[in-house]
């Protein structure tokens, strides 16, 4: 009888304990971030904007903006590249629920571009994290080291300036 009581108590606890999933690599939020990566590669700006809440905020490194300004940000940078986009291989996505119950999708991947001014190829490692509420991004952050791009753009500008002086 004692064993039956203990077994029943264990079964009751197992059945009634809520198992909260706090980490996954498959979710509709991850699919939304994947679609943003694909849309970015294709310059499909409306698809990107459709994933954001109207009041969302974005920070790329130290640049803070309303998420609706992401397109302008990318277009201003795109003038420097003959081609650019995220590399398909090696991308990692995960969704976590933090201790405050907030849902975040993290992304790690490589971004590759060819600079217009010197045809130099650069590869930049990117990390981004996006917080979702009701299927929409309400805030996101992107981090990368732009020093190789900046150095190349400075060299291109210096060569143009030198060429102008010698012409």
Backbone torsions as a table, in degrees:
resi	resn	phi	psi	omega
1	UNK	NA	-40.0	179.7
2	UNK	-62.5	-41.5	178.8
3	UNK	-63.8	-39.7	178.9
4	UNK	-64.0	-40.6	178.5
5	UNK	-65.1	-45.6	178.7
6	UNK	-64.0	-45.1	178.9
7	UNK	-61.2	-42.5	179.1
8	UNK	-64.0	-40.7	178.7
9	UNK	-64.5	-43.9	177.8
10	UNK	-63.2	-46.0	179.0
11	UNK	-60.9	-41.6	178.5
12	UNK	-61.7	-45.7	-179.4
13	UNK	-64.7	-42.8	179.8
14	UNK	-63.9	-42.6	-178.0
15	UNK	-72.4	-29.8	-174.8
16	UNK	-101.1	-5.4	176.4
17	UNK	-80.9	127.6	-179.7
18	UNK	-80.0	120.5	176.6
19	UNK	-91.2	108.1	-176.8
20	UNK	-91.9	122.8	177.4
21	UNK	-83.9	122.5	-177.5
22	UNK	-114.0	-4.2	-177.6
23	UNK	-147.9	136.0	174.2
24	UNK	-156.6	160.5	174.0
25	UNK	-115.1	12.7	177.0
26	UNK	-140.2	116.4	177.7
27	UNK	-164.6	165.2	176.8
28	UNK	-66.5	-30.2	177.4
29	UNK	-67.7	-41.4	175.7
30	UNK	-63.1	-41.6	177.1
31	UNK	-60.2	-36.0	177.8
32	UNK	-64.7	-43.2	179.0
33	UNK	-66.3	-40.7	176.8
34	UNK	-60.0	-39.7	179.8
35	UNK	-68.7	-31.5	175.6
36	UNK	-66.0	-42.2	178.8
37	UNK	-61.4	-45.7	178.8
38	UNK	-64.0	-44.0	179.7
39	UNK	-64.2	-38.4	176.9
40	UNK	-61.0	-47.1	179.9
41	UNK	-59.6	-33.0	-177.8
42	UNK	-96.0	2.7	-176.7
43	UNK	55.1	39.8	178.4
44	UNK	-92.9	77.0	-173.0
45	UNK	-61.2	-41.1	179.8
46	UNK	-60.0	-36.9	178.6
47	UNK	-64.3	-42.0	178.8
48	UNK	-59.7	-52.0	-176.8
49	UNK	-61.7	-29.7	-178.2
50	UNK	-66.9	-15.4	-178.0
51	UNK	-89.6	-6.9	-175.1
52	UNK	-106.0	144.4	170.4
53	UNK	-70.7	153.7	-177.1
54	UNK	-58.8	-30.5	-175.7
55	UNK	-103.3	13.9	-175.1
56	UNK	-68.7	154.8	179.2
57	UNK	-121.9	145.8	-179.4
58	UNK	-129.7	141.7	173.0
59	UNK	-129.8	117.6	171.9
60	UNK	-106.1	111.9	-171.6
61	UNK	51.0	-115.3	-177.8
62	UNK	-98.6	2.9	-176.0
63	UNK	-92.3	110.2	178.9
64	UNK	-97.8	134.4	-178.8
65	UNK	-151.7	161.4	166.5
66	UNK	-67.6	142.4	-176.9
67	UNK	-61.2	-25.5	177.9
68	UNK	-65.1	-17.2	179.3
69	UNK	-89.9	0.6	179.4
70	UNK	-57.5	-42.0	-176.6
71	UNK	-61.6	-47.5	178.4
72	UNK	-60.0	-41.7	178.4
73	UNK	-57.2	-49.4	-179.3
74	UNK	-66.3	-42.7	-178.7
75	UNK	-63.1	-37.4	177.5
76	UNK	-64.9	-37.1	178.6
77	UNK	-77.4	-31.6	-177.0
78	UNK	-61.7	-21.6	179.7
79	UNK	-63.4	-18.1	-178.8
80	UNK	-87.3	-9.0	-171.3
81	UNK	-120.1	138.9	171.4
82	UNK	-83.3	-27.8	169.9
83	UNK	-155.2	153.3	-179.8
84	UNK	-163.9	155.6	177.0
85	UNK	164.4	170.6	178.1
86	UNK	-81.0	139.4	177.5
87	UNK	-77.0	135.0	-177.3
88	UNK	-68.9	-34.3	-175.4
89	UNK	-78.4	141.1	171.7
90	UNK	82.0	8.4	178.3
91	UNK	-72.9	141.4	178.4
92	UNK	-128.1	133.4	177.9
93	UNK	-127.3	141.3	172.8
94	UNK	-148.8	148.3	174.2
95	UNK	-116.7	133.1	178.2
96	UNK	-129.1	151.1	170.1
97	UNK	-110.1	119.4	-175.6
98	UNK	-78.9	179.0	-177.0
99	UNK	-63.9	-19.8	177.9
100	UNK	-92.6	4.7	179.2
101	UNK	82.8	10.1	179.0
102	UNK	-84.0	140.4	-179.1
103	UNK	-98.5	124.1	-178.9
104	UNK	-126.1	141.7	171.0
105	UNK	-113.7	125.3	177.2
106	UNK	-102.8	143.6	178.5
107	UNK	-134.3	136.0	171.1
108	UNK	-127.9	133.0	178.6
109	UNK	-168.3	172.0	178.3
110	UNK	-104.6	139.7	177.8
111	UNK	-115.6	134.2	-177.1
112	UNK	-126.4	138.7	178.6
113	UNK	-141.9	154.8	170.6
114	UNK	-113.1	122.3	-178.5
115	UNK	-76.0	136.6	-179.2
116	UNK	-64.1	-40.7	-171.3
117	UNK	-71.9	-23.1	-177.7
118	UNK	-142.6	4.9	-178.6
119	UNK	57.8	21.8	177.8
120	UNK	-76.3	135.0	175.1
121	UNK	-92.0	134.2	175.6
122	UNK	-126.4	143.7	175.6
123	UNK	-122.4	129.1	-177.4
124	UNK	-124.2	132.1	177.1
125	UNK	-84.8	129.2	-174.1
126	UNK	-118.5	140.9	167.1
127	UNK	-126.7	132.2	173.3
128	UNK	-133.8	153.8	175.5
129	UNK	-140.2	134.1	-174.9
130	UNK	-129.0	132.1	177.8
131	UNK	-97.4	133.5	-177.1
132	UNK	-112.3	141.4	166.7
133	UNK	-135.1	127.2	178.5
134	UNK	51.4	41.3	174.4
135	UNK	81.1	1.9	-179.4
136	UNK	-119.7	147.6	175.9
137	UNK	-77.0	127.9	179.1
138	UNK	-107.6	-20.1	172.5
139	UNK	-159.9	146.8	174.5
140	UNK	-151.1	158.7	-175.6
141	UNK	-136.2	136.1	175.1
142	UNK	-125.9	134.9	-177.3
143	UNK	-131.0	134.2	175.9
144	UNK	-161.3	166.6	177.9
145	UNK	-100.1	108.2	-177.2
146	UNK	-88.2	7.7	-170.6
147	UNK	-60.6	-37.9	179.5
148	UNK	-65.6	-39.8	177.6
149	UNK	-66.0	-48.3	-179.2
150	UNK	-59.5	-44.7	179.5
151	UNK	-59.8	-45.0	178.2
152	UNK	-63.9	-43.3	-179.9
153	UNK	-64.9	-36.4	176.2
154	UNK	-65.6	-41.6	177.1
155	UNK	-62.5	-41.9	179.2
156	UNK	-62.4	-46.3	-179.7
157	UNK	-63.6	-40.5	179.4
158	UNK	-64.6	-41.6	178.9
159	UNK	-65.5	-39.4	177.0
160	UNK	-64.2	-42.3	179.7
161	UNK	-64.7	-43.6	178.8
162	UNK	-64.6	-41.0	179.3
163	UNK	-64.6	-38.7	178.1
164	UNK	-63.7	-39.8	-179.6
165	UNK	-67.2	-39.8	-177.0
166	UNK	-81.6	-15.9	-179.3
167	UNK	-79.8	NA	NA
